[in-house]
């Protein structure tokens, strides 16, 4: 967005800090951990096996 000339009203450091705080407060299953969401579906688990051989 910065490369497109879009100016943020909130400084990027504050945005990153807020994202970290929200992520830290979330249960693990809702983070990008491959433990929940689409990764936990049968198709998602098959992709994991196909890609990582697990």
Secondary structure, DSSP 8 states (H G I E B T S, - for coil): -TTTT---SS-HHHHHHHHHHHHHHS-GGGSSSSSSGGGGSHHHHHHHHHHH--
